[in-house]
Amino acid sequence: MSNSSSLNEFLLLAFADKRELQLLHFALFLGIYMAAILGNGLIITAVACDRPLHTPMYFFLLNLSLLDFGNISTTVPKSMANSLWDTRAISYSGCAGQVFSFFSLISAEYSLLTVMAYDCYVAICKPLHYGTLMGSRACVKMAAAAWASGFLIALLHTGNTFSIPLCQGNTVDQFFCEVPQILKLSCSDSYLREVGVLVVGACLSLGCFIFIVLSYVHIFTAVLRIPSEQGRHKAFSMCLPHLAVVSLFISTSLFAYLKPPSLSSPVLDLVLAILYAVVPPTVNPLIYSMRNKLLKEALKKLVQFVLFQQQ
């Protein structure tokens, strides 16, 4: 391949060569995908239909589920289809679309998690001003800003990545079009421009991370000052699901993108990609519904309604 203009497709990583293992991969990913779609779909429907859940926290949770829904739908179905039809190919435009969608959704999710940290901070540290600071218009603006930031970052990354000449073949060593793997196909030092964009993105991510950490420092300080044990337990219960989701999201994605090159290997890269691209959208609904009484009651009513309609 002399340059990217002659490429019309990429070859993604095959999980296995044997047909039985390909079908096993298809079945495993199908189960994970259906679990993610069901969990996020139930949360979206419950929050949208249950009036007691029409609060800022659940509004942001609905947006998070929408992002998780789109995130896992960007990467997993194509990998499943390739295993089912015994192929590795993805078109050039399909790869570009996958990079754009994935970066847009994952960047917007990080921004939204930052907004949700602010929501927890205001709820616990400034409860008397919560109604003013987290009004409906303010919440819509913050959610829209998260989605817009993801779109702009994805536009920048996609434009830079696919304007770089590629002359190292067309084999992407990942089950989806991941930017670091595409950059390995670039010619000599032409990838430095995209590395610069990645550094800018890393700086923005670091800013969000610092904001989240500072928010939780204030939150835990305020919670420990609550005199009653019941009050402390209630405050912790409100924030722990978000903290768990943030920890899972940041730890897996940062290690995947910032690990030293000496630690890089096809197996480790694959495992990390699954951990940050597949696992969070699947387990986030479980994390949020496990300790949330209101959400569990809404989901129970929703399931009962669906079962009653089928009878």
Secondary structure by P-SEA (a helix, b strand, c coil): ccccccccbbbcccccccaaaaaaaaaaaaaaaaaaaaaaaaaaaaaacccccccaaaaaaaaaaaaaaaaaaaccaaaaaaaaaccccccaaaaaaaaaaaaaaaaaaaaaaaaaaaaaaaaccccccccccccaaaaaaaaaaaaaaaaaaaaaaaaaaaacccccccccccccccaaaaaaacccccaaaaaaaaaaaaaaaaaaaaaaaaaaaaaaaaaaacccaaaaaaaaaacaaaaaaaaaaaaaaaaacccccccccaaaaaaaaaacccccccaaaaaaacccaaaaaaaaaaaaaaaaaac
